[in-house]
């Protein structure tokens, strides 16, 4: 077995700590980017849902207008 110099072990541990810190920083950056993209996607989905609701609200009278025209046509035909 070889005896290691305590200073050398401390240096290696410091390098290892530096590498781990850099890795965590990179992972934190990636997670922050994913959270930002998720928030943007949530906002887009909410916007699309709101626009779809507005379109559905604007469209609702069309079937009832069609029914009224059909009834009026039927009444005119009978008359």
mmCIF file of the N, C-alpha and C atoms, coordinates in Angstrom:
data_MODEL
# 
_entry.id   MODEL 
# 
loop_
_atom_site.group_PDB 
_atom_site.id 
_atom_site.type_symbol 
_atom_site.label_atom_id 
_atom_site.label_alt_id 
_atom_site.label_comp_id 
_atom_site.label_asym_id 
_atom_site.label_entity_id 
_atom_site.label_seq_id 
_atom_site.pdbx_PDB_ins_code 
_atom_site.Cartn_x 
_atom_site.Cartn_y 
_atom_site.Cartn_z 
_atom_site.occupancy 
_atom_site.B_iso_or_equiv 
_atom_site.pdbx_formal_charge 
_atom_site.auth_seq_id 
_atom_site.auth_comp_id 
_atom_site.auth_asym_id 
_atom_site.auth_atom_id 
_atom_site.pdbx_PDB_model_num 
ATOM 1   N N  . UNK A 1 1  ? 0.817   -1.178 0.000   1.00 0.00 ? 1  UNK A N  1 
ATOM 2   C CA . UNK A 1 1  ? 0.000   0.000  0.000   1.00 0.00 ? 1  UNK A CA 1 
ATOM 3   C C  . UNK A 1 1  ? 0.865   1.247  0.000   1.00 0.00 ? 1  UNK A C  1 
ATOM 4   N N  . UNK A 1 2  ? 0.385   2.222  -0.746  1.00 0.00 ? 2  UNK A N  1 
ATOM 5   C CA . UNK A 1 2  ? 1.156   3.459  -0.784  1.00 0.00 ? 2  UNK A CA 1 
ATOM 6   C C  . UNK A 1 2  ? 0.564   4.446  0.205   1.00 0.00 ? 2  UNK A C  1 
ATOM 7   N N  . UNK A 1 3  ? 1.420   5.195  0.790   1.00 0.00 ? 3  UNK A N  1 
ATOM 8   C CA . UNK A 1 3  ? 0.996   6.241  1.722   1.00 0.00 ? 3  UNK A CA 1 
ATOM 9   C C  . UNK A 1 3  ? 0.852   7.522  0.920   1.00 0.00 ? 3  UNK A C  1 
ATOM 10  N N  . UNK A 1 4  ? -0.297  8.128  1.037   1.00 0.00 ? 4  UNK A N  1 
ATOM 11  C CA . UNK A 1 4  ? -0.554  9.357  0.269   1.00 0.00 ? 4  UNK A CA 1 
ATOM 12  C C  . UNK A 1 4  ? -0.265  10.573 1.129   1.00 0.00 ? 4  UNK A C  1 
ATOM 13  N N  . UNK A 1 5  ? 0.174   11.581 0.473   1.00 0.00 ? 5  UNK A N  1 
ATOM 14  C CA . UNK A 1 5  ? 0.456   12.855 1.135   1.00 0.00 ? 5  UNK A CA 1 
ATOM 15  C C  . UNK A 1 5  ? -0.873  13.536 1.468   1.00 0.00 ? 5  UNK A C  1 
ATOM 16  N N  . UNK A 1 6  ? -1.102  13.942 2.713   1.00 0.00 ? 6  UNK A N  1 
ATOM 17  C CA . UNK A 1 6  ? -2.374  14.587 3.065   1.00 0.00 ? 6  UNK A CA 1 
ATOM 18  C C  . UNK A 1 6  ? -2.639  15.851 2.250   1.00 0.00 ? 6  UNK A C  1 
ATOM 19  N N  . UNK A 1 7  ? -1.629  16.548 1.868   1.00 0.00 ? 7  UNK A N  1 
ATOM 20  C CA . UNK A 1 7  ? -1.804  17.749 1.050   1.00 0.00 ? 7  UNK A CA 1 
ATOM 21  C C  . UNK A 1 7  ? -2.314  17.382 -0.335  1.00 0.00 ? 7  UNK A C  1 
ATOM 22  N N  . UNK A 1 8  ? -1.804  16.277 -0.869  1.00 0.00 ? 8  UNK A N  1 
ATOM 23  C CA . UNK A 1 8  ? -2.235  15.808 -2.184  1.00 0.00 ? 8  UNK A CA 1 
ATOM 24  C C  . UNK A 1 8  ? -3.701  15.362 -2.145  1.00 0.00 ? 8  UNK A C  1 
ATOM 25  N N  . UNK A 1 9  ? -4.094  14.687 -1.070  1.00 0.00 ? 9  UNK A N  1 
ATOM 26  C CA . UNK A 1 9  ? -5.491  14.249 -0.912  1.00 0.00 ? 9  UNK A CA 1 
ATOM 27  C C  . UNK A 1 9  ? -6.406  15.465 -0.830  1.00 0.00 ? 9  UNK A C  1 
ATOM 28  N N  . UNK A 1 10 ? -5.972  16.479 -0.075  1.00 0.00 ? 10 UNK A N  1 
ATOM 29  C CA . UNK A 1 10 ? -6.773  17.697 0.051   1.00 0.00 ? 10 UNK A CA 1 
ATOM 30  C C  . UNK A 1 10 ? -6.922  18.386 -1.304  1.00 0.00 ? 10 UNK A C  1 
ATOM 31  N N  . UNK A 1 11 ? -5.844  18.386 -2.090  1.00 0.00 ? 11 UNK A N  1 
ATOM 32  C CA . UNK A 1 11 ? -5.891  18.991 -3.415  1.00 0.00 ? 11 UNK A CA 1 
ATOM 33  C C  . UNK A 1 11 ? -6.861  18.232 -4.321  1.00 0.00 ? 11 UNK A C  1 
ATOM 34  N N  . UNK A 1 12 ? -6.825  16.920 -4.294  1.00 0.00 ? 12 UNK A N  1 
ATOM 35  C CA . UNK A 1 12 ? -7.728  16.108 -5.101  1.00 0.00 ? 12 UNK A CA 1 
ATOM 36  C C  . UNK A 1 12 ? -9.182  16.300 -4.668  1.00 0.00 ? 12 UNK A C  1 
ATOM 37  N N  . UNK A 1 13 ? -9.381  16.388 -3.338  1.00 0.00 ? 13 UNK A N  1 
ATOM 38  C CA . UNK A 1 13 ? -10.744 16.644 -2.847  1.00 0.00 ? 13 UNK A CA 1 
ATOM 39  C C  . UNK A 1 13 ? -11.243 18.012 -3.287  1.00 0.00 ? 13 UNK A C  1 
ATOM 40  N N  . UNK A 1 14 ? -10.381 18.990 -3.315  1.00 0.00 ? 14 UNK A N  1 
ATOM 41  C CA . UNK A 1 14 ? -10.765 20.334 -3.766  1.00 0.00 ? 14 UNK A CA 1 
ATOM 42  C C  . UNK A 1 14 ? -11.117 20.314 -5.249  1.00 0.00 ? 14 UNK A C  1 
ATOM 43  N N  . UNK A 1 15 ? -10.353 19.581 -6.044  1.00 0.00 ? 15 UNK A N  1 
ATOM 44  C CA . UNK A 1 15 ? -10.666 19.461 -7.475  1.00 0.00 ? 15 UNK A CA 1 
ATOM 45  C C  . UNK A 1 15 ? -12.012 18.748 -7.678  1.00 0.00 ? 15 UNK A C  1 
ATOM 46  N N  . UNK A 1 16 ? -12.211 17.704 -6.893  1.00 0.00 ? 16 UNK A N  1 
ATOM 47  C CA . UNK A 1 16 ? -13.470 16.978 -6.981  1.00 0.00 ? 16 UNK A CA 1 
ATOM 48  C C  . UNK A 1 16 ? -14.642 17.878 -6.594  1.00 0.00 ? 16 UNK A C  1 
ATOM 49  N N  . UNK A 1 17 ? -14.455 18.661 -5.545  1.00 0.00 ? 17 UNK A N  1 
ATOM 50  C CA . UNK A 1 17 ? -15.505 19.585 -5.102  1.00 0.00 ? 17 UNK A CA 1 
ATOM 51  C C  . UNK A 1 17 ? -15.786 20.620 -6.186  1.00 0.00 ? 17 UNK A C  1 
ATOM 52  N N  . UNK A 1 18 ? -14.748 21.126 -6.819  1.00 0.00 ? 18 UNK A N  1 
ATOM 53  C CA . UNK A 1 18 ? -14.917 22.099 -7.890  1.00 0.00 ? 18 UNK A CA 1 
ATOM 54  C C  . UNK A 1 18 ? -15.689 21.487 -9.056  1.00 0.00 ? 18 UNK A C  1 
ATOM 55  N N  . UNK A 1 19 ? -15.339 20.262 -9.400  1.00 0.00 ? 19 UNK A N  1 
ATOM 56  C CA . UNK A 1 19 ? -16.040 19.585 -10.501 1.00 0.00 ? 19 UNK A CA 1 
ATOM 57  C C  . UNK A 1 19 ? -17.515 19.371 -10.166 1.00 0.00 ? 19 UNK A C  1 
ATOM 58  N N  . UNK A 1 20 ? -17.788 18.954 -8.949  1.00 0.00 ? 20 UNK A N  1 
ATOM 59  C CA . UNK A 1 20 ? -19.180 18.743 -8.519  1.00 0.00 ? 20 UNK A CA 1 
ATOM 60  C C  . UNK A 1 20 ? -19.942 20.064 -8.509  1.00 0.00 ? 20 UNK A C  1 
ATOM 61  N N  . UNK A 1 21 ? -19.321 21.134 -8.027  1.00 0.00 ? 21 UNK A N  1 
ATOM 62  C CA . UNK A 1 21 ? -19.977 22.450 -8.016  1.00 0.00 ? 21 UNK A CA 1 
ATOM 63  C C  . UNK A 1 21 ? -20.311 22.913 -9.428  1.00 0.00 ? 21 UNK A C  1 
ATOM 64  N N  . UNK A 1 22 ? -19.388 22.713 -10.362 1.00 0.00 ? 22 UNK A N  1 
ATOM 65  C CA . UNK A 1 22 ? -19.647 23.096 -11.755 1.00 0.00 ? 22 UNK A CA 1 
ATOM 66  C C  . UNK A 1 22 ? -20.788 22.263 -12.335 1.00 0.00 ? 22 UNK A C  1 
ATOM 67  N N  . UNK A 1 23 ? -20.801 20.979 -12.004 1.00 0.00 ? 23 UNK A N  1 
ATOM 68  C CA . UNK A 1 23 ? -21.884 20.120 -12.488 1.00 0.00 ? 23 UNK A CA 1 
ATOM 69  C C  . UNK A 1 23 ? -23.230 20.553 -11.939 1.00 0.00 ? 23 UNK A C  1 
ATOM 70  N N  . UNK A 1 24 ? -23.271 20.873 -10.649 1.00 0.00 ? 24 UNK A N  1 
ATOM 71  C CA . UNK A 1 24 ? -24.529 21.344 -10.055 1.00 0.00 ? 24 UNK A CA 1 
ATOM 72  C C  . UNK A 1 24 ? -24.963 22.658 -10.680 1.00 0.00 ? 24 UNK A C  1 
ATOM 73  N N  . UNK A 1 25 ? -24.019 23.545 -10.948 1.00 0.00 ? 25 UNK A N  1 
ATOM 74  C CA . UNK A 1 25 ? -24.364 24.829 -11.575 1.00 0.00 ? 25 UNK A CA 1 
ATOM 75  C C  . UNK A 1 25 ? -24.957 24.586 -12.962 1.00 0.00 ? 25 UNK A C  1 
ATOM 76  N N  . UNK A 1 26 ? -24.382 23.661 -13.717 1.00 0.00 ? 26 UNK A N  1 
ATOM 77  C CA . UNK A 1 26 ? -24.900 23.359 -15.049 1.00 0.00 ? 26 UNK A CA 1 
ATOM 78  C C  . UNK A 1 26 ? -26.297 22.750 -14.955 1.00 0.00 ? 26 UNK A C  1 
ATOM 79  N N  . UNK A 1 27 ? -26.499 21.851 -13.994 1.00 0.00 ? 27 UNK A N  1 
ATOM 80  C CA . UNK A 1 27 ? -27.824 21.235 -13.812 1.00 0.00 ? 27 UNK A CA 1 
ATOM 81  C C  . UNK A 1 27 ? -28.833 22.286 -13.374 1.00 0.00 ? 27 UNK A C  1 
ATOM 82  N N  . UNK A 1 28 ? -28.430 23.198 -12.477 1.00 0.00 ? 28 UNK A N  1 
ATOM 83  C CA . UNK A 1 28 ? -29.334 24.275 -12.060 1.00 0.00 ? 28 UNK A CA 1 
ATOM 84  C C  . UNK A 1 28 ? -29.729 25.145 -13.245 1.00 0.00 ? 28 UNK A C  1 
ATOM 85  N N  . UNK A 1 29 ? -28.773 25.454 -14.094 1.00 0.00 ? 29 UNK A N  1 
ATOM 86  C CA . UNK A 1 29 ? -29.079 26.253 -15.280 1.00 0.00 ? 29 UNK A CA 1 
ATOM 87  C C  . UNK A 1 29 ? -30.048 25.537 -16.198 1.00 0.00 ? 29 UNK A C  1 
ATOM 88  N N  . UNK A 1 30 ? -29.838 24.250 -16.384 1.00 0.00 ? 30 UNK A N  1 
ATOM 89  C CA . UNK A 1 30 ? -30.734 23.473 -17.244 1.00 0.00 ? 30 UNK A CA 1 
ATOM 90  C C  . UNK A 1 30 ? -32.139 23.412 -16.655 1.00 0.00 ? 30 UNK A C  1 
ATOM 91  N N  . UNK A 1 31 ? -32.224 23.219 -15.346 1.00 0.00 ? 31 UNK A N  1 
ATOM 92  C CA . UNK A 1 31 ? -33.542 23.176 -14.696 1.00 0.00 ? 31 UNK A CA 1 
ATOM 93  C C  . UNK A 1 31 ? -34.247 24.520 -14.787 1.00 0.00 ? 31 UNK A C  1 
ATOM 94  N N  . UNK A 1 32 ? -33.493 25.605 -14.623 1.00 0.00 ? 32 UNK A N  1 
ATOM 95  C CA . UNK A 1 32 ? -34.090 26.936 -14.740 1.00 0.00 ? 32 UNK A CA 1 
ATOM 96  C C  . UNK A 1 32 ? -34.639 27.148 -16.147 1.00 0.00 ? 32 UNK A C  1 
ATOM 97  N N  . UNK A 1 33 ? -33.904 26.692 -17.150 1.00 0.00 ? 33 UNK A N  1 
ATOM 98  C CA . UNK A 1 33 ? -34.373 26.817 -18.527 1.00 0.00 ? 33 UNK A CA 1 
ATOM 99  C C  . UNK A 1 33 ? -35.642 25.995 -18.740 1.00 0.00 ? 33 UNK A C  1 
ATOM 100 N N  . UNK A 1 34 ? -35.687 24.795 -18.199 1.00 0.00 ? 34 UNK A N  1 
ATOM 101 C CA . UNK A 1 34 ? -36.885 23.958 -18.333 1.00 0.00 ? 34 UNK A CA 1 
ATOM 102 C C  . UNK A 1 34 ? -38.087 24.582 -17.633 1.00 0.00 ? 34 UNK A C  1 
ATOM 103 N N  . UNK A 1 35 ? -37.866 25.169 -16.476 1.00 0.00 ? 35 UNK A N  1 
ATOM 104 C CA . UNK A 1 35 ? -38.961 25.832 -15.758 1.00 0.00 ? 35 UNK A CA 1 
ATOM 105 C C  . UNK A 1 35 ? -39.462 27.021 -16.565 1.00 0.00 ? 35 UNK A C  1 
ATOM 106 N N  . UNK A 1 36 ? -38.537 27.772 -17.155 1.00 0.00 ? 36 UNK A N  1 
ATOM 107 C CA . UNK A 1 36 ? -38.930 28.921 -17.968 1.00 0.00 ? 36 UNK A CA 1 
ATOM 108 C C  . UNK A 1 36 ? -39.743 28.475 -19.176 1.00 0.00 ? 36 UNK A C  1 
ATOM 109 N N  . UNK A 1 37 ? -39.315 27.421 -19.842 1.00 0.00 ? 37 UNK A N  1 
ATOM 110 C CA . UNK A 1 37 ? -40.057 26.909 -20.990 1.00 0.00 ? 37 UNK A CA 1 
ATOM 111 C C  . UNK A 1 37 ? -41.425 26.384 -20.569 1.00 0.00 ? 37 UNK A C  1 
ATOM 112 N N  . UNK A 1 38 ? -41.483 25.738 -19.424 1.00 0.00 ? 38 UNK A N  1 
ATOM 113 C CA . UNK A 1 38 ? -42.759 25.223 -18.922 1.00 0.00 ? 38 UNK A CA 1 
ATOM 114 C C  . UNK A 1 38 ? -43.723 26.370 -18.626 1.00 0.00 ? 38 UNK A C  1 
ATOM 115 N N  . UNK A 1 39 ? -43.212 27.428 -18.015 1.00 0.00 ? 39 UNK A N  1 
ATOM 116 C CA . UNK A 1 39 ? -44.059 28.592 -17.736 1.00 0.00 ? 39 UNK A CA 1 
ATOM 117 C C  . UNK A 1 39 ? -44.581 29.214 -19.028 1.00 0.00 ? 39 UNK A C  1 
ATOM 118 N N  . UNK A 1 40 ? -43.707 29.309 -20.019 1.00 0.00 ? 40 UNK A N  1 
ATOM 119 C CA . UNK A 1 40 ? -44.121 29.882 -21.299 1.00 0.00 ? 40 UNK A CA 1 
ATOM 120 C C  . UNK A 1 40 ? -45.179 28.996 -21.957 1.00 0.00 ? 40 UNK A C  1 
ATOM 121 N N  . UNK A 1 41 ? -45.003 27.696 -21.883 1.00 0.00 ? 41 UNK A N  1 
ATOM 122 C CA . UNK A 1 41 ? -45.981 26.770 -22.457 1.00 0.00 ? 41 UNK A CA 1 
ATOM 123 C C  . UNK A 1 41 ? -47.316 26.882 -21.724 1.00 0.00 ? 41 UNK A C  1 
ATOM 124 N N  . UNK A 1 42 ? -47.267 27.011 -20.401 1.00 0.00 ? 42 UNK A N  1 
ATOM 125 C CA . UNK A 1 42 ? -48.505 27.180 -19.631 1.00 0.00 ? 42 UNK A CA 1 
ATOM 126 C C  . UNK A 1 42 ? -49.236 28.459 -20.031 1.00 0.00 ? 42 UNK A C  1 
ATOM 127 N N  . UNK A 1 43 ? -48.478 29.541 -20.222 1.00 0.00 ? 43 UNK A N  1 
ATOM 128 C CA . UNK A 1 43 ? -49.101 30.803 -20.642 1.00 0.00 ? 43 UNK A CA 1 
ATOM 129 C C  . UNK A 1 43 ? -49.716 30.670 -22.033 1.00 0.00 ? 43 UNK A C  1 
ATOM 130 N N  . UNK A 1 44 ? -49.018 29.988 -22.939 1.00 0.00 ? 44 UNK A N  1 
ATOM 131 C CA . UNK A 1 44 ? -49.558 29.802 -24.282 1.00 0.00 ? 44 UNK A CA 1 
ATOM 132 C C  . UNK A 1 44 ? -50.824 28.951 -24.250 1.00 0.00 ? 44 UNK A C  1 
ATOM 133 N N  . UNK A 1 45 ? -50.828 27.910 -23.438 1.00 0.00 ? 45 UNK A N  1 
ATOM 134 C CA . UNK A 1 45 ? -52.024 27.058 -23.327 1.00 0.00 ? 45 UNK A CA 1 
ATOM 135 C C  . UNK A 1 45 ? -53.195 27.849 -22.760 1.00 0.00 ? 45 UNK A C  1 
ATOM 136 N N  . UNK A 1 46 ? -52.933 28.678 -21.757 1.00 0.00 ? 46 UNK A N  1 
ATOM 137 C CA . UNK A 1 46 ? -53.999 29.500 -21.176 1.00 0.00 ? 46 UNK A CA 1 
ATOM 138 C C  . UNK A 1 46 ? -54.520 30.495 -22.206 1.00 0.00 ? 46 UNK A C  1 
ATOM 139 N N  . UNK A 1 47 ? -53.619 31.085 -22.992 1.00 0.00 ? 47 UNK A N  1 
ATOM 140 C CA . UNK A 1 47 ? -54.030 32.023 -24.037 1.00 0.00 ? 47 UNK A CA 1 
ATOM 141 C C  . UNK A 1 47 ? -54.870 31.322 -25.098 1.00 0.00 ? 47 UNK A C  1 
ATOM 142 N N  . UNK A 1 48 ? -54.451 30.142 -25.519 1.00 0.00 ? 48 UNK A N  1 
ATOM 143 C CA . UNK A 1 48 ? -55.217 29.400 -26.519 1.00 0.00 ? 48 UNK A CA 1 
ATOM 144 C C  . UNK A 1 48 ? -56.580 28.988 -25.978 1.00 0.00 ? 48 UNK A C  1 
ATOM 145 N N  . UNK A 1 49 ? -56.616 28.602 -24.716 1.00 0.00 ? 49 UNK A N  1 
ATOM 146 C CA . UNK A 1 49 ? -57.901 28.233 -24.099 1.00 0.00 ? 49 UNK A CA 1 
ATOM 147 C C  . UNK A 1 49 ? -58.845 29.423 -24.069 1.00 0.00 ? 49 UNK A C  1 
ATOM 148 N N  . UNK A 1 50 ? -58.311 30.594 -23.738 1.00 0.00 ? 50 UNK A N  1 
ATOM 149 C CA . UNK A 1 50 ? -59.133 31.802 -23.698 1.00 0.00 ? 50 UNK A CA 1 
ATOM 150 C C  . UNK A 1 50 ? -59.633 32.151 -25.101 1.00 0.00 ? 50 UNK A C  1 
ATOM 151 N N  . UNK A 1 51 ? -58.766 32.046 -26.090 1.00 0.00 ? 51 UNK A N  1 
ATOM 152 C CA . UNK A 1 51 ? -59.179 32.353 -27.458 1.00 0.00 ? 51 UNK A CA 1 
ATOM 153 C C  . UNK A 1 51 ? -60.233 31.367 -27.942 1.00 0.00 ? 51 UNK A C  1 
ATOM 154 N N  . UNK A 1 52 ? -60.078 30.097 -27.595 1.00 0.00 ? 52 UNK A N  1 
ATOM 155 C CA . UNK A 1 52 ? -61.058 29.090 -27.983 1.00 0.00 ? 52 UNK A CA 1 
ATOM 156 C C  . UNK A 1 52 ? -62.408 29.356 -27.320 1.00 0.00 ? 52 UNK A C  1 
ATOM 157 N N  . UNK A 1 53 ? -62.375 29.734 -26.046 1.00 0.00 ? 53 UNK A N  1 
ATOM 158 C CA . UNK A 1 53 ? -63.623 30.076 -25.355 1.00 0.00 ? 53 UNK A CA 1 
ATOM 159 C C  . UNK A 1 53 ? -64.316 31.257 -26.031 1.00 0.00 ? 53 UNK A C  1 
ATOM 160 N N  . UNK A 1 54 ? -63.537 32.257 -26.422 1.00 0.00 ? 54 UNK A N  1 
ATOM 161 C CA . UNK A 1 54 ? -64.115 33.419 -27.105 1.00 0.00 ? 54 UNK A CA 1 
ATOM 162 C C  . UNK A 1 54 ? -64.744 33.020 -28.436 1.00 0.00 ? 54 UNK A C  1 
ATOM 163 N N  . UNK A 1 55 ? -64.071 32.137 -29.176 1.00 0.00 ? 55 UNK A N  1 
ATOM 164 C CA . UNK A 1 55 ? -64.639 31.674 -30.447 1.00 0.00 ? 55 UNK A CA 1 
ATOM 165 C C  . UNK A 1 55 ? -65.921 30.884 -30.234 1.00 0.00 ? 55 UNK A C  1 
ATOM 166 N N  . UNK A 1 56 ? -65.943 30.051 -29.216 1.00 0.00 ? 56 UNK A N  1 
ATOM 167 C CA . UNK A 1 56 ? -67.148 29.266 -28.934 1.00 0.00 ? 56 UNK A CA 1 
ATOM 168 C C  . UNK A 1 56 ? -68.297 30.167 -28.527 1.00 0.00 ? 56 UNK A C  1 
ATOM 169 N N  . UNK A 1 57 ? -68.018 31.204 -27.738 1.00 0.00 ? 57 UNK A N  1 
ATOM 170 C CA . UNK A 1 57 ? -69.064 32.136 -27.326 1.00 0.00 ? 57 UNK A CA 1 
ATOM 171 C C  . UNK A 1 57 ? -69.608 32.911 -28.519 1.00 0.00 ? 57 UNK A C  1 
ATOM 172 N N  . UNK A 1 58 ? -68.734 33.275 -29.438 1.00 0.00 ? 58 UNK A N  1 
ATOM 173 C CA . UNK A 1 58 ? -69.169 34.051 -30.602 1.00 0.00 ? 58 UNK A CA 1 
ATOM 174 C C  . UNK A 1 58 ? -69.954 33.178 -31.579 1.00 0.00 ? 58 UNK A C  1 
ATOM 175 N N  . UNK A 1 59 ? -69.777 31.888 -31.551 1.00 0.00 ? 59 UNK A N  1 
ATOM 176 C CA . UNK A 1 59 ? -70.404 30.988 -32.516 1.00 0.00 ? 59 UNK A CA 1 
ATOM 177 C C  . UNK A 1 59 ? -71.773 30.470 -32.062 1.00 0.00 ? 59 UNK A C  1 
ATOM 178 N N  . UNK A 1 60 ? -72.103 30.543 -30.781 1.00 0.00 ? 60 UNK A N  1 
ATOM 179 C CA . UNK A 1 60 ? -73.303 29.879 -30.273 1.00 0.00 ? 60 UNK A CA 1 
ATOM 180 C C  . UNK A 1 60 ? -74.593 30.316 -30.946 1.00 0.00 ? 60 UNK A C  1 
ATOM 181 N N  . UNK A 1 61 ? -74.786 31.566 -31.387 1.00 0.00 ? 61 UNK A N  1 
ATOM 182 C CA . UNK A 1 61 ? -76.094 31.923 -31.971 1.00 0.00 ? 61 UNK A CA 1 
ATOM 183 C C  . UNK A 1 61 ? -76.327 31.317 -33.355 1.00 0.00 ? 61 UNK A C  1 
ATOM 184 N N  . UNK A 1 62 ? -75.305 30.875 -34.046 1.00 0.00 ? 62 UNK A N  1 
ATOM 185 C CA . UNK A 1 62 ? -75.486 30.381 -35.414 1.00 0.00 ? 62 UNK A CA 1 
ATOM 186 C C  . UNK A 1 62 ? -76.453 29.207 -35.520 1.00 0.00 ? 62 UNK A C  1 
ATOM 187 N N  . UNK A 1 63 ? -76.355 28.179 -34.709 1.00 0.00 ? 63 UNK A N  1 
ATOM 188 C CA . UNK A 1 63 ? -77.347 27.089 -34.830 1.00 0.00 ? 63 UNK A CA 1 
ATOM 189 C C  . UNK A 1 63 ? -78.774 27.553 -34.533 1.00 0.00 ? 63 UNK A C  1 
ATOM 190 N N  . UNK A 1 64 ? -78.936 28.452 -33.568 1.00 0.00 ? 64 UNK A N  1 
ATOM 191 C CA . UNK A 1 64 ? -80.290 28.923 -33.263 1.00 0.00 ? 64 UNK A CA 1 
ATOM 192 C C  . UNK A 1 64 ? -80.819 29.799 -34.396 1.00 0.00 ? 64 UNK A C  1 
ATOM 193 N N  . UNK A 1 65 ? -79.966 30.572 -35.047 1.00 0.00 ? 65 UNK A N  1 
ATOM 194 C CA . UNK A 1 65 ? -80.400 31.371 -36.196 1.00 0.00 ? 65 UNK A CA 1 
ATOM 195 C C  . UNK A 1 65 ? -80.813 30.447 -37.339 1.00 0.00 ? 65 UNK A C  1 
ATOM 196 N N  . UNK A 1 66 ? -80.031 29.388 -37.547 1.00 0.00 ? 66 UNK A N  1 
ATOM 197 C CA . UNK A 1 66 ? -80.390 28.412 -38.581 1.00 0.00 ? 66 UNK A CA 1 
ATOM 198 C C  . UNK A 1 66 ? -81.751 27.792 -38.298 1.00 0.00 ? 66 UNK A C  1 
ATOM 199 N N  . UNK A 1 67 ? -82.002 27.449 -37.050 1.00 0.00 ? 67 UNK A N  1 
ATOM 200 C CA . UNK A 1 67 ? -83.286 26.846 -36.685 1.00 0.00 ? 67 UNK A CA 1 
ATOM 201 C C  . UNK A 1 67 ? -84.426 27.836 -36.912 1.00 0.00 ? 67 UNK A C  1 
ATOM 202 N N  . UNK A 1 68 ? -84.219 29.091 -36.567 1.00 0.00 ? 68 UNK A N  1 
ATOM 203 C CA . UNK A 1 68 ? -85.252 30.100 -36.758 1.00 0.00 ? 68 UNK A CA 1 
ATOM 204 C C  . UNK A 1 68 ? -85.557 30.313 -38.245 1.00 0.00 ? 68 UNK A C  1 
ATOM 205 N N  . UNK A 1 69 ? -84.511 30.317 -39.065 1.00 0.00 ? 69 UNK A N  1 
ATOM 206 C CA . UNK A 1 69 ? -84.716 30.476 -40.506 1.00 0.00 ? 69 UNK A CA 1 
ATOM 207 C C  . UNK A 1 69 ? -85.484 29.269 -41.062 1.00 0.00 ? 69 UNK A C  1 
ATOM 208 N N  . UNK A 1 70 ? -85.157 28.086 -40.580 1.00 0.00 ? 70 UNK A N  1 
ATOM 209 C CA . UNK A 1 70 ? -85.852 26.886 -41.049 1.00 0.00 ? 70 UNK A CA 1 
ATOM 210 C C  . UNK A 1 70 ? -87.325 26.922 -40.669 1.00 0.00 ? 70 UNK A C  1 
ATOM 211 N N  . UNK A 1 71 ? -87.615 27.339 -39.446 1.00 0.00 ? 71 UNK A N  1 
ATOM 212 C CA . UNK A 1 71 ? -89.018 27.430 -39.001 1.00 0.00 ? 71 UNK A CA 1 
ATOM 213 C C  . UNK A 1 71 ? -89.747 28.484 -39.803 1.00 0.00 ? 71 UNK A C  1 
ATOM 214 N N  . UNK A 1 72 ? -89.082 29.616 -40.040 1.00 0.00 ? 72 UNK A N  1 
ATOM 215 C CA . UNK A 1 72 ? -89.725 30.671 -40.836 1.00 0.00 ? 72 UNK A CA 1 
ATOM 216 C C  . UNK A 1 72 ? -89.993 30.185 -42.258 1.00 0.00 ? 72 UNK A C  1 
ATOM 217 N N  . UNK A 1 73 ? -89.062 29.461 -42.843 1.00 0.00 ? 73 UNK A N  1 
ATOM 218 C CA . UNK A 1 73 ? -89.261 28.916 -44.176 1.00 0.00 ? 73 UNK A CA 1 
ATOM 219 C C  . UNK A 1 73 ? -90.421 27.928 -44.205 1.00 0.00 ? 73 UNK A C  1 
ATOM 220 N N  . UNK A 1 74 ? -90.492 27.098 -43.171 1.00 0.00 ? 74 UNK A N  1 
ATOM 221 C CA . UNK A 1 74 ? -91.588 26.130 -43.082 1.00 0.00 ? 74 UNK A CA 1 
ATOM 222 C C  . UNK A 1 74 ? -92.920 26.843 -42.952 1.00 0.00 ? 74 UNK A C  1 
ATOM 223 N N  . UNK A 1 75 ? -92.977 27.882 -42.132 1.00 0.00 ? 75 UNK A N  1 
ATOM 224 C CA . UNK A 1 75 ? -94.226 28.633 -41.962 1.00 0.00 ? 75 UNK A CA 1 
ATOM 225 C C  . UNK A 1 75 ? -94.631 29.332 -43.240 1.00 0.00 ? 75 UNK A C  1 
ATOM 226 N N  . UNK A 1 76 ? -93.670 29.878 -43.974 1.00 0.00 ? 76 UNK A N  1 
ATOM 227 C CA . UNK A 1 76 ? -93.973 30.528 -45.244 1.00 0.00 ? 76 UNK A CA 1 
ATOM 228 C C  . UNK A 1 76 ? -94.452 29.519 -46.275 1.00 0.00 ? 76 UNK A C  1 
ATOM 229 N N  . UNK A 1 77 ? -93.871 28.323 -46.243 1.00 0.00 ? 77 UNK A N  1 
ATOM 230 C CA . UNK A 1 77 ? -94.297 27.277 -47.171 1.00 0.00 ? 77 UNK A CA 1 
ATOM 231 C C  . UNK A 1 77 ? -95.725 26.853 -46.872 1.00 0.00 ? 77 UNK A C  1 
ATOM 232 N N  . UNK A 1 78 ? -96.022 26.712 -45.594 1.00 0.00 ? 78 UNK A N  1 
ATOM 233 C CA . UNK A 1 78 ? -97.388 26.305 -45.207 1.00 0.00 ? 78 UNK A CA 1 
ATOM 234 C C  . UNK A 1 78 ? -98.387 27.416 -45.521 1.00 0.00 ? 78 UNK A C  1 
ATOM 235 N N  . UNK A 1 79 ? -98.015 28.631 -45.327 1.00 0.00 ? 79 UNK A N  1 
ATOM 236 C CA . UNK A 1 79 ? -98.907 29.766 -45.569 1.00 0.00 ? 79 UNK A CA 1 
ATOM 237 C C  . UNK A 1 79 ? -99.167 29.927 -47.029 1.00 0.00 ? 79 UNK A C  1 
# 
